[in-house]
Amino acid sequence: MVADAYVEARSAILAQQEAATEAARKAIKRREGFATLTAEKSHHVLRPIAEALVTTDAKAISPTLEQLRDGFERALAVAERDAGDRLDALLSEGDRPVIRKVTHGLGNREVGSVEELDRVLADIRERVVAELAGGAKVRLV
C-alpha cells in the first residue's frame, strides 16, 4: 500500500535525522570545557542543533519527503557551526584564553607526496602557532 510505504520512508528519514542530531550533540558535549557549563548555558549552546531537527511525525504529509530530507543536512551543518561558535564564546569569557577558529582547508584535498603533505602541515602549523603565540586557543575547522 502506498500510504504504508510513505510512512515507512518518512520514519526512516526521521530516524536518520534523529541519529545525526544526537551525534552532533555528543560531539559538542565532548569538547573540552562543555562539562563546566551551567544547565542554562549548555542549553544555549545546544539549542541550534535541537532547532535543526524538523518537528513532525511519520504519518504527517508536510513537509514532503524531499523537503524533509534535503533541508536537514544543510540545517544541521549550520547548527553545528553555530553551536561550536556559541561554546567558543562562552569558553572565552573572563580571563580564559580566547578560542580562535583556524580553517585547515583539508576537505577533499589530495596529497600526492610526503613533501606535499609536509608543506600542507607546515602551513597549518604556522597559522596555529601564530594564534597560540598570541595567547589564544585554537579550534580547527
N, C-alpha and C positions, 0 to 999 in steps of 0.2 A: 504494500500500500504506500502511496506517495507521501501521505502525512506522516507515517511512521518513519520513513526514510529521512524526511526533513527533520523530524525531532531528533533522530539519531545523529545526523550530520551536525545539527546545531549543538547537541550535547557534547560531541567530540570537540568542536571548536571551543566551546566554553571551558571544557576540562583542560584543554591545552593552554588556554589563556590563563586560567587559574594557576596552573603549574608554573608558567612563565612568570607570572606576577609574584608567586611565592618565592621563586628562585631569585628574583630581583630584590625582594625584601630581605632575604637571607644574606645576599651579597652586601647590602648596605649595613646590615646588623653586624657582619663580620669585620667591618672596618674598625681600625684602631680608634678608640675614643667613643664609639657609639654607646657602649655599655655604661658610660659615665653620665649619659643624658637623663634628664628627668622624663617622666612619662609624657608630659606635655611637649617637651622638645623632641622626643623620639617620634611622637605622633606627627608633629610638624614636618619632620624630615621624611617620614614615610607616606604622608598624605598624597603627594603626586603619583606615587605608584598605585595607591588604592584607587585614585580617581581615573587611572588609565583603564581599569577594568570596567567594561560596559555592564551595567546592572540590567539584566534581563534573565529570562529563563528559557529552557529548551523548547517550550511549547509556543512561545511568542512568535509573531511573524515580522516584527520590526525590532531592530534593523534587519535588513535582509542578510542572508548568509554572506554575500560578498562584502557588504558594508561591515559586518561584524568581523570578518576575517581580515580584510585589507587595512582597516584603520588602526587595528590594535598594535601591530608591530611598531609602527612609527610612534604611536602614542606612548607605548612603553619605553621606547628608546629616549624620547624627550623626558618622560617622567623619571627615568633612572638618572639622567644627567641633572635634572632639577633637584632630585633628592641628594645626589652627591654634592652639588653646589650648596645646598642648604646645610648639609653636615659640615662641609668645609667652613662655612661662615660661622657656625656655632662653635666649632673646634678651634677657630682662630680668634675667638673673643678674649678680651683681657690681656694677660701677659703671656699667653701661649704664642708659639710661632705661627705666623700666617701660613696657610696652606695654599700653595700656588699650583695651578694645573700646567703641566708641560705636555704638549701634544707630541707623541712619538712618531706618528705617521707611518706605522708599520703595517697597517691593514692592507692586505693583498699585495704587499711589496715582495718582489722576487729578489733573491740574493744568489749570485752566480759563482761567488768565490769567497774564500776565507778573507781575502783582502777587502772585498766589498763589504762583508759583514763587519769587519773591524772598523771601516770608515763610518758605517751606519751607527754602530755602537759608540764610536768616539764622538759623533755629533750629538747623540742623545746625552752622553755623559757630560759633554761640555755645557749643554743647556741646563742639566740638572745641577751640576756643580756650581754654576753661576747663581742659581736660586738658593742653594744651600749656603753658599758663601754670604749671601745677603741675610741669612738668618731664617729663611723660610723652610717649611717642609714641602715636599713635592708629591703630587698625585699625578701619575702618568695616565693620560687619556688618549 
